[in-house]
Amino acid sequence: MFNHNKRLQYTVRVSETNPALANLMLEQFGGPQGELAAAMRYFTQALAEEDPGRKDMLLDIATEELSHLEVIGSIVAMLNRGAKGLLAETVDEQAEMFRALQGAGNDSHVTQVLYGGGPALVNSAGVPWNAGYIDSIGEPSADLRSNIAAEARAKIVYERLINVTDDPGVRDALTFLMTREIAHQKSFEKALYAMDKSFPPGKLPGDPRFTDTYVNASRGAGDTTGPWCEGKGFSEIMVPDEENLPVDGGDGTAQVKMTAEEKAAVKAFAARGASDPERDPVTGADLGTLQQEPAPAH
């Protein structure tokens, strides 16, 4: 059960209205790296989590992300508030109003007209939020890694938003939100390594013939080595060529055993659609080319 506290988790102070900036802020409201996506990702993971510690952590962070959604949404609403009033009451002339909403080439007029300046669940390009942003797989060792990456991406978006505004109040609130992404990364990473077995994800072991092998599939100028391909955790570097491909020692073909009936059907299908390399008929493209050729001179 949720209880809403009418005070924001962090105070929002906006120096002046700015519809164009508000439109950019929507990226963290209804975008793929935004607060709603984070809240839904962690909340749904928590519902299925069997470990009591991770369940509690996921619910705590999911709920905090909802409070962050409220903060970023309030920033959007405050940045739009003046323009919303002007648009609703048609104070300015139409052309001047359009220029004011559009800003420096920004599409904020779209969100103003469609949503009246409210923080719509779209990203900064107007793309509606969707559940496809949630990439949970139901395996904690995989989901926690995904959560760490999600928090890292969100932090980068907040950095970019901070860099596009000189409004001190907006920068202050965005810095708080960015900082909480760091704290969540730490929690998820500690939870990951608190597991008895965190790598590789899942239960089944890998094939020992290939687990510690690095495949150098991009050779030539710039070919380098490092801990990602040699040293601890890697036994060899495999260079694909005619001698060691395929890597399983087979002949590299795709094969299937079929019944006699299946074989006959496949053979008939192949015969019906067989091509004749000797045929070279005139095509519609050929006719079009012939029609465009200039007539011979007399």
N, C-alpha and C positions, 0 to 999 in steps of 0.2 A: 504494500500500500504506500502511495506517495502523498506527502503533505507539502504544499507549496508555501515557501516563505517569500513574501512580497519584496523583500530586499534582495538585490543582486549579490552574487558572491563577490563581485568586484565593482566598485563605483565607476560609472561611465560619465565622463565629462567631455562634451564635444564643443569645440570653440566656435564653429560656424557650420551651417548646413552646407552639404556638398553632395548632390545627387550622383555625380560621376564616381566619387569615392565610395558612396554607399553601394553602388553597383558592383564594384570590385570586392567589397566586403562580403557580398553574397556567396563568394567562393567557399567561405568557411561556414556558411549557414546551410546551403543546400548542395554543395559540391561534393565530389568523391572523397576528398580529404577533410571534409568539414565535420562539425560537431555532432550533427544528427547521425551521420554515418558511423561515427565512433560510438555514440551512445547505443545505437541499435546493434552494432557488432558485438560489443561487450555484454550487453543485456541478454541477447540470445545465447551467447556462449555461456553465460552464468546459469541460465535456466537448465542447460544440459550438463553442467559440470558436476562431477561426482566427488571431487576433492573439496572438503569444506573450506579450506583456506583460500584456494583459488576462486571458489564460488563467491565468497565474501568480498575478495579483492575486486572481482569483475563487477559485482553489483555496486560497490563503492565507486569505482571509476566510471561505470556507465551512468550512474546518477549524477556524478560531478560533471560529466560531459553534457548532460541536459542543462545544468546550470550554466555551462559555457555557451550552449546554444542560446540561452536567454541573454547572456552578455553580448554576444556578437549580434544577435537579432536586435537588441536595444541600440547598439551602435548604428546599425543600418537604419532603424526607425528615426533616431535623432538626426542623422545626416540627411534624411529625407523630409524631416518634419516641416521645415519652412516651405520647401517646394510643394509638398502635399497640400498645404493650405492655399498657396497661390493657385495651384492647379484646380483645386476644388471650387475656389471662389472666383476664378478667372480674373484675377487682378490685372495681370499684364496683357498686352496685346498678344495675339496668337503666335506670331512669328518670333517675337522676343521670348515668349514662354518656351517655345520649342528649342531655341538656341540655349536658353538657360538650363533646360533639362538635359540637353545633349552634351553639354560641356565640351571638352576638348576631344571631339570625335568619339565620345563614349555613348553607348547605347542605353543610357539610363532612362531615356524617354520611354523605352519599351516597358520597363518594369513600373515606371510611374503610371503609364496609361492602363496597363493590365492589372496592376495590384495596388494602385493608389498610394505608392510610396511605402507600403508595408514590406516586411522582410519575407518575401516569397521563398518557397522551397525550390529554388532553382540555383544554378551556379551563376558565375558572373557573365556567362555567355547566354543565359536564359534557358539552359537545358534543365528540364525537371529532374528533381531527385528521384532515384529509383533504388530498389533493394538489390540490384546487381552490384552496387558498391560494397555489399557485405560479402566477404570472401571466406567466411569460416568454413572449416572442413570437418569439425567435430573431433579432432585429435589435438589434445592440449599442446603437445610438443611442436606441432605445426602452427596452430592458431596463435600461440604466444609469440612465435617468430614473426608471424604476419602482423600481430598487434604492435610489436616493436617497430617494424617498418612503417606501419600506418602512422604511429606517433611521430616518427622521424619525418615523414612526408608532410604532415600537418605543421610541424615546426618550421619547415622550409617555406611553406606557403605564408605562415605568419611573418617570417622574416621579410618576405617580399612585400607583404602588405605594409609592414612598418616602414619599408624603404620608399613607399610611394606617397606618404603623407607627412606633412610637417605639423599637423595638429597635435599638440603635446598631450592632450587628454586621450585622444584616440591611440596615440603611440604607447601611452602608459598602459591602457587596458589591453592592447594587443600584446605588449611585452609580458603581462601577467599570463595571458592565455598561452603564449609561446612557451613560457617557463613551465607551465603545468604539463605541457607535452613532454618535456624533459623528465619531470618527476614520474610520469606514467611509464616512460621508456624504462626507467630504473626499476620500477615495480615489476613490470612484465619480465625483464631480464632476470631479476632475482628469483621470480617464481619459476622461470624456465629452468634455471640451474639448481633450484631446490628439488627438482624431480630426480629420482634415482637414475633414470635413464632418459636423457633428453635428445640424444642423437644416436643413430638416425631416427627420424620420426616413425611412429608406428611400432609394430611388433615383429614383423618378419625381417630376418637379417638379409643383407645383400649377398650376391654371388661373390665369393672370395676371389674369383679370378679377375673381377673387374672393380671391386670396391676401392682398392688402393692404387688404381691405374689412372694416370692422367693422359688424355688423348690430345696430342698436339695436332689439331686439325686445321690450324691456320699458320702455315709456314711461309718463310720468305723474309724480306726486309722487316725489321722490327721484332723478329722472333726473340723472346726473352724467357728467362726462367725465374722462379722465385718460390716462396713457401706455398703458393697456391698449386704448384705442380711438382715439387720435389722436397725432400727432407722428411720431417716427421709427418706420418700419415700417408705418404705416397711411396710406393715400392719401385715404380718405373714410369718412364714417360714413353708412351707408345706413339710412334710416328706412322700414320696410315700410309700404306703403299700396297702394291700388288701382292707382296709376300705376307703381310699380316692382316689383310682384310679378306673376308670378314673376321672379326675378332674371336668368334667361337670356333674357328677351325673348319667350319662347313664350307659349302660351295657358294653360299650367298644367294641362293635362289629361294623363291617362295613356293612351297609345295603343300598339297592337301591330298589325303586319301579319300576317294569317292567310291560310291557303289557303281555297278555297271550301268544302272539306269541314269545316274547323275552324269557319268562320263559321256553316254550317248547324247544326252540333252545338251551338254556343253559343246560337244563336237558339232551337233546340228546348228546350234546358235552361232558358233564361229564360222561355219560354212555359209550360213545365210547372210552374214554381215562381212564376208571376206572382201578385201579390196583387190583390184587388178592393177598392178603397177604399169601395165602396158597401155591402159586406157588413158587418154588425155582429151577429154571432151571440151567443147567450147562452153564456157560458163557465162553467166550474166555479167560478171565483171569484165570478161573478155569483150563481150558485145558493147558494153559501155565505153571501153577503151577504143574500140574500132570506130564508134560513132563520133568520138571526139577528135580523131586524127584528121588533119586537114586533107582536103581532096588534092590528088596529084595535079601538078601544073601541066597544061597542054602546050 
